Amino acid sequence: METFLIHGGRPLSGEVAVSGAKNAALKALAATLLTDKEVELRNIPDIADVRIMCDVIRTLGMTVTERGKVLRIRRTHEGKKEVPLSLGARLRTSSMVLGPLLARYGEAVIPNPGGCRIGARPIDRHILGLTKMGAAVRYDPHDGYFHAEASRLHGVRYRFDKNTHTGTETLLLAAVLAEGETVLENAAAEVEIDDLIAFLNHMGAKIRRTKTREIVIHGVPSLNGATHSIMSDRNEEVTFALAACVTGGDIVVRNSCARHLDVFTKLLGECGGKVERVGPETTRYAAGTGYRPSHITTAPYPGFMTDWQAPWAVLMTQAHGVSTIHETVFESRFSYVAELKKLGADISFFDPPVRDPERFYNFNWADRIQGYHQGIRISGPTRLHNGILEIQDLRAGATVVLAALAAEGESMVRGVEQIDRGYEHIEIRLRKLGAGITRRKEDV
Ligand code: EPZ
């Protein structure tokens, strides 16, 4: 196990460039299965999840060659139509190959997807859409795999019961080669989906977002190769912005995608942080002299993203007053709270009153975990002290690093492999901003 040793209390300053978006790159890799021609993907982040996804598509017949942040991908051999459990169970997006494999070969076998332990994260909405397109999908509880087949996928008008980011992408990937027209209603609107749409259209797909939550796809016989540059990572930018604010720092972010962060930047400004768009892709984030509390409810795009609430909680430990966070997308996304309390944070759980939880929450209400809560109250300001911290999931991992950077004294953060899944060389980039952080191998 690897750990970070962090000397907190140092204000961050300087410049940092945001990497390519994990949640766009992984889907673009799945999309390469849809063509036999060569594809070039640029601005690929150097993160563990991308390396695992490259191994997944290699088992499915693709050759992937890497040169820096550029991947060249081409079908070169008859691959399997099955994702091995050793790979699939480590990656939520292993389910993203379902659509392309069914569209190209009419068969797919994938393990029940893994990923962050932030909830059950089933793919029932993905499967229902695929069956409406003509696929037969059965889950075998004995082997833990989904077995899918389809003679020919056909277009469908399909309305998602609730928002699903990767569910929308799964049906996009299935529909681009399907027979006829597919209309996705109540489709997710996260901008990473539009990055995937742009890439698929560069390959010759015919996809239009006709309304905010409606996407129309006209099936085509085949796709060409293309070159596509992955958009910047919104979650990474939010993490660095909050790192500056909680350490009393002042940083400039290059490759900024602040234009997609309106809800975040507006709230950060209202709470006392400084945000300055200094160029089309350059944004300055700086600490304020005192922070005001906030009351946020997470929501699918364009709302306050669920991925941002954990690092936001660190800022709210510094706010003068009581803040609340109501998590509505996942049923178990407060694993970081126990870690922040180790550093002295004053946080308590509560259950926000909700009239119809099944309709209100984005997760399936039946998946909730008895005894878990969807709300936290944070009282501040609190001077955080050092501690020994554990990481449970990717965004919680970034959160405890931010808290340790803000705390006085030396802290240890264990299980940093989780952070490596989604943040490129995070300690090197934080060190360049003046943070006292080093990576150690921990003797187990
Ligand atoms: C994607 O997860 C992102 N991951 C998440 O980022 C992000 O938090 C989330 O979208 C919301 O924007 C990737 O893109 C790889 P959902 P996804 O399908 O697609 C439930 C990160 O840190 N649901 O919109 O899994 C589901 O369990 C990650 O980078 C069903 O019940 O999210 C969740 O509670 C974390 N059945 C809610 O709906 C389904 O068929 C939203 O899920 C699908 C989803």
Residues whose N, C-alpha, C, O or C-beta is under 5 A from the ligand:
A	BS01	EPZ	N23 T93 G119 A120 R121 P122 I123 D124 R125 H126 N163 T164 H165 T166 G167 T306 D307 V329 F330 E331 N362 F363 N364 L394 R395
